[in-house]
């Protein structure tokens, strides 16, 4: 993260623009202007499961276009790299794995803005995503998922836009299918039947402009997931700081989230049972860059 902040510190100061991602995870309600086009690159590192060596990297390239001043659409393509050594979890992490970037999925999304935060007392938008994936983000094994995710996005300006409050609330429904794996340990549980998962998420964030084009922020996320066989499978609470720079043609956001608490399922011998470390990690680091056209 220090390296990311150092990169950001080399940028020439400029002005912030509409629909910039002021935070790394919590999304704003500001719409993309009509006929505007943006290219985003998002890189996320998920690190640490308490024991062993676990690092996973997600890279998403996204294109967004403003059809009107209230309605925009996005398409995105994702890749993943993973290294997991010395940790086998029944039903979740079947074996050590280490590979470089592979195509992992794609998505299409729509965003409709009901109220604009710059013009109305509060901004409100609905964001809908349709996702198709073919790699398990936790184990790196083959897994087909089809998901729909919807979030209400709320945004409020204070102090003439110097302080910005953002809140999200939504759900995700996923149909998942894993596939048989050769050479598993005797008796290892690796279900290959179809699964249905429902996830709930809320997020809060504050972003403060401390210089022209520069914002510092704090954000927090609470997530829970319910699965076919086990009901409540997991819940987690993450939080951490962000720094954002925005100019006329491009912007950059760097974020560090750490897991404060978690629950649901734990793996045998997990050293810290105050966290959920089967599908989540101890820390996440994210860098987002956007280009305006």
Steps between C-alpha positions, in 0.01 A plus 500: 500500500790738566610441140149581374487821702844596370377459143195715578720769653678558169183618323442863400206653691169541313119499541266213586240385242159330509479127575857476626549216748594699809518177703627154413193290583202721592346640179370853449167602346644769269403419138729490197403787264324431170733373225791489745725193488727368777755221515576351842772266619454340843762281670425331835737297718343265759763391750525276807292218650671461836715200403683394186572742218199645318496780244239557229492782245201618300532730197188648339489715187172690471341728239211734586288717270240765590185443293330799668587728789331247732555161338830325424620151412821305563673188375800346675749216461682342794818300555642332810835376634536296818759340727374276781756283680486299823126533569238236415140563612238229461243609242678827411876480434575152360871534417793735456473715189724756335432658160527834328219707349214305341174630360247454779171657390305785347210724596246747366350773718247783493476806724198728525512826694172611664641801688825682424709588808633820338145633432269329751517488882629143470609278210339161439576238233435132429792289377431157344773253401481169310813286551623178341810337649691178438768501773439467873642823652591318824661172387593587142330180378250479213156619608215644291302779663214712372407796721275802516585781740298813578595791724338825601762776502453809714726806495490829691718813465589719798717812533447591132617157390812491716358217716314216326296225666425179305288199601418174317255218572433201278485129434661243273344172378732236355459159338828308534629169361835341591662211314680178605873523580746213464737385777314650795597378850301194614165605645536862392160666459471678163129542412427519127124548516342830401486759778298816555651785698347826621724778627407823678728803518499845656773759469571847638767750405619856554729689263660838580663734248817637664651661187392566143431160345611306811269304733566284804233253607385229738266217406352193664321191363279240667422186298309180571441196278240224519556172313284197409642248747615707798261801522723784635839410355694810598492863608782755498566858598779685317618860518788727413634816332501621141680775314371644172628739238288634214597709197310600186600193300572231759478403867660255744382339826705282738333310787600270784230299680567277799258247650388615845268208577338201333306185571315204360725208406861462617762253385653247748796653680421856392712715733261798515134403526388864521540520119355308206801374304358221281361713216635836619849618592655712773571794267404634159686764298345668197626742234253655253584723205245666272539685170238744369427541129 
